[in-house]
Amino acid sequence: MTSADTTDTTDTPASPYTGAARTVTDVFQPRNVLLIGMLAIGLAAAGHWTGLLWGFLGALCAGLIPAGYIEWERGRGTWGDRHVVDRTKRAPIFFVILGSIGTGSVVMVLGHAPTGILVAMLALWAMTVILLAVNTVWKISVDAAVASAVVALLAAVHSPWWLLAYAMTVAVCWSRVALGYHSVAQTVAGASLGAATAGAFLLL
């Protein structure tokens, strides 16, 4: 095990910042960020309220279903908590995410969903493939990737002013490091990968 992977098994040391870091990482966990973000992306993509329905489907497939799977496995005793800090046990989660996003994307194609929300889904699917590949050798931060991807996608479909929300992404990165789940490099790598997902819109 390399030094970058020591966060897989080490306990988080107590510090004055632990409580704040825990709050940040729980409030801005992927399912919450994706729920708000995909609703907003769907609304922008459609230009009217029906986009919220497509956005909710996106959030369901990209965030809520995977989160439900994690909770189910926790109930079975597979993992100790929703963070699944052991990198070697994360592969099943990625496969669930890929299957869920893939299924949702097919439904969107068949239902003639707005292009913007479909592109966002495919960008998240591609990001997950890379996260899975990197995770086989290095514990890249999924939370940082999602927090960054959602902000970047919102900036692409709404307004560049959304880039100010990267303050949230920075907070997520800080919390993951403060809690001992990741190194700085792992959160920066995750956030960089998430930002790259907005590049999908350059192909439209």
C-alpha positions in Angstrom: 0.0 0.0 0.0 1.4 3.4 -1.0 1.2 6.4 1.3 -1.6 7.8 -0.8 -3.7 4.9 0.1 -3.2 5.0 3.9 -6.5 6.9 4.2 -8.3 3.6 3.4 -7.7 2.2 6.8 -6.5 4.9 9.2 -9.0 6.4 11.7 -9.7 10.1 11.5 -7.8 12.0 14.2 -9.9 14.2 16.5 -9.5 17.9 15.8 -11.4 21.1 16.3 -12.4 21.0 12.7 -13.7 17.4 12.6 -17.3 18.4 13.4 -17.4 21.1 10.7 -15.8 18.8 8.2 -18.3 16.1 9.0 -21.2 18.5 8.4 -19.8 19.7 5.1 -19.2 16.2 3.7 -22.7 15.0 4.8 -24.6 18.1 3.5 -22.7 18.1 0.2 -22.6 14.3 -0.3 -23.0 13.3 -4.0 -26.7 12.4 -3.8 -27.6 15.8 -2.4 -25.4 17.7 -4.9 -26.7 15.7 -7.8 -30.4 16.1 -6.8 -30.1 19.9 -6.8 -27.8 20.1 -9.8 -29.6 17.7 -12.1 -33.0 19.5 -11.4 -31.4 22.8 -12.3 -29.7 21.3 -15.4 -33.0 19.7 -16.6 -34.8 23.0 -16.1 -32.3 24.9 -18.1 -32.1 22.3 -20.8 -35.9 22.2 -21.4 -36.5 25.9 -20.8 -39.7 25.1 -18.8 -41.0 23.1 -15.9 -41.0 19.7 -17.6 -37.2 19.8 -17.5 -37.5 19.2 -13.7 -39.0 15.8 -14.4 -36.0 14.9 -16.6 -33.7 16.4 -14.0 -35.2 14.3 -11.3 -34.7 11.2 -13.5 -31.1 12.1 -13.9 -30.7 12.7 -10.1 -32.4 9.4 -9.4 -30.1 7.4 -11.7 -26.9 9.2 -10.9 -27.3 9.8 -7.2 -30.3 8.4 -5.4 -30.2 4.8 -6.7 -26.5 4.4 -6.0 -27.0 5.9 -2.5 -29.8 3.5 -1.9 -27.6 0.6 -2.9 -24.9 1.8 -0.5 -27.4 1.9 2.3 -28.7 -1.5 1.4 -25.2 -3.0 1.6 -24.6 -1.2 4.8 -27.7 -2.9 6.3 -26.2 -6.2 5.2 -23.0 -5.3 7.0 -20.9 -5.1 3.8 -19.6 -1.7 4.6 -19.3 0.3 7.8 -20.6 3.6 6.5 -21.7 5.3 3.4 -18.2 6.6 2.6 -16.8 3.2 1.9 -13.3 4.3 2.9 -11.7 1.1 1.7 -10.8 1.7 -1.9 -10.7 -2.0 -2.7 -14.4 -2.4 -1.9 -15.7 0.4 -4.1 -15.9 -1.4 -7.5 -19.5 -2.7 -7.1 -20.7 0.9 -6.4 -19.2 2.1 -9.7 -20.8 -0.7 -11.6 -24.2 0.2 -10.1 -23.7 3.8 -11.0 -22.8 2.9 -14.6 -25.8 0.6 -15.0 -28.1 3.2 -13.4 -26.9 6.1 -15.5 -26.9 4.0 -18.6 -30.5 2.9 -18.0 -31.6 6.4 -17.3 -29.9 7.7 -20.5 -31.7 5.1 -22.6 -35.0 6.2 -21.1 -34.1 9.8 -21.9 -33.3 8.9 -25.5 -36.5 7.0 -26.0 -38.5 9.8 -24.3 -36.8 12.5 -26.4 -35.4 14.3 -23.4 -33.8 17.7 -23.9 -30.2 17.4 -25.3 -28.7 19.3 -22.4 -29.8 16.8 -19.7 -28.9 13.8 -21.8 -25.4 15.2 -22.4 -25.0 15.8 -18.7 -25.9 12.2 -18.0 -23.5 10.9 -20.6 -20.7 13.1 -19.2 -21.3 11.7 -15.7 -21.3 8.2 -17.1 -17.9 8.8 -18.8 -16.6 10.4 -15.6 -17.6 7.3 -13.6 -15.7 5.0 -16.1 -12.6 7.0 -15.4 -13.2 7.0 -11.6 -13.6 3.3 -11.7 -10.3 2.8 -13.7 -8.3 5.2 -11.4 -9.8 3.6 -8.3 -8.2 0.3 -9.1 -4.8 1.8 -8.3 -5.5 5.0 -6.4 -8.2 6.4 -4.2 -9.4 9.4 -6.2 -12.1 11.4 -4.5 -15.6 10.7 -5.8 -17.2 13.4 -3.7 -14.8 16.0 -5.1 -15.4 14.8 -8.6 -19.2 15.1 -8.3 -19.1 18.4 -6.5 -16.9 19.8 -9.3 -18.8 18.2 -12.2 -22.2 19.6 -11.1 -20.8 23.1 -10.8 -19.1 22.9 -14.1 -22.2 21.5 -15.8 -24.4 24.2 -14.3 -22.0 26.8 -15.6 -22.2 25.3 -19.0 -26.0 25.2 -19.3 -26.9 28.2 -17.2 -24.3 30.9 -16.7 -20.6 31.3 -16.0 -21.6 32.9 -12.7 -22.2 29.3 -11.4 -18.4 29.0 -11.2 -18.7 30.9 -8.0 -20.2 27.7 -6.5 -16.7 26.2 -6.7 -16.5 27.5 -3.2 -18.7 24.5 -2.3 -16.3 22.2 -4.2 -13.3 23.6 -2.3 -15.2 23.0 1.0 -15.9 19.4 0.0 -12.3 18.8 -0.8 -11.2 20.3 2.5 -13.7 18.2 4.4 -12.5 15.0 2.8 -8.9 15.7 3.7 -9.8 16.9 7.2 -11.7 13.7 7.9 -8.7 11.6 6.7 -10.6 10.0 3.8 -8.3 11.5 1.1 -5.1 13.3 0.5 -5.0 16.7 -1.1 -3.8 15.2 -4.4 -6.7 12.8 -4.4 -9.3 15.6 -4.0 -7.6 17.8 -6.5 -7.6 15.0 -9.0 -11.2 14.3 -8.4 -12.2 18.0 -8.8 -10.2 18.3 -12.0 -11.9 15.2 -13.5 -15.3 16.6 -12.5 -14.5 20.0 -14.2 -13.5 18.2 -17.4 -17.1 16.7 -17.7 -18.3 20.1 -18.8 -16.2 19.8 -21.9 -18.9 17.5 -23.3 -21.0 20.6 -24.0 -18.2 21.9 -26.3 -19.1 19.1 -28.7 -22.7 20.3 -29.1 
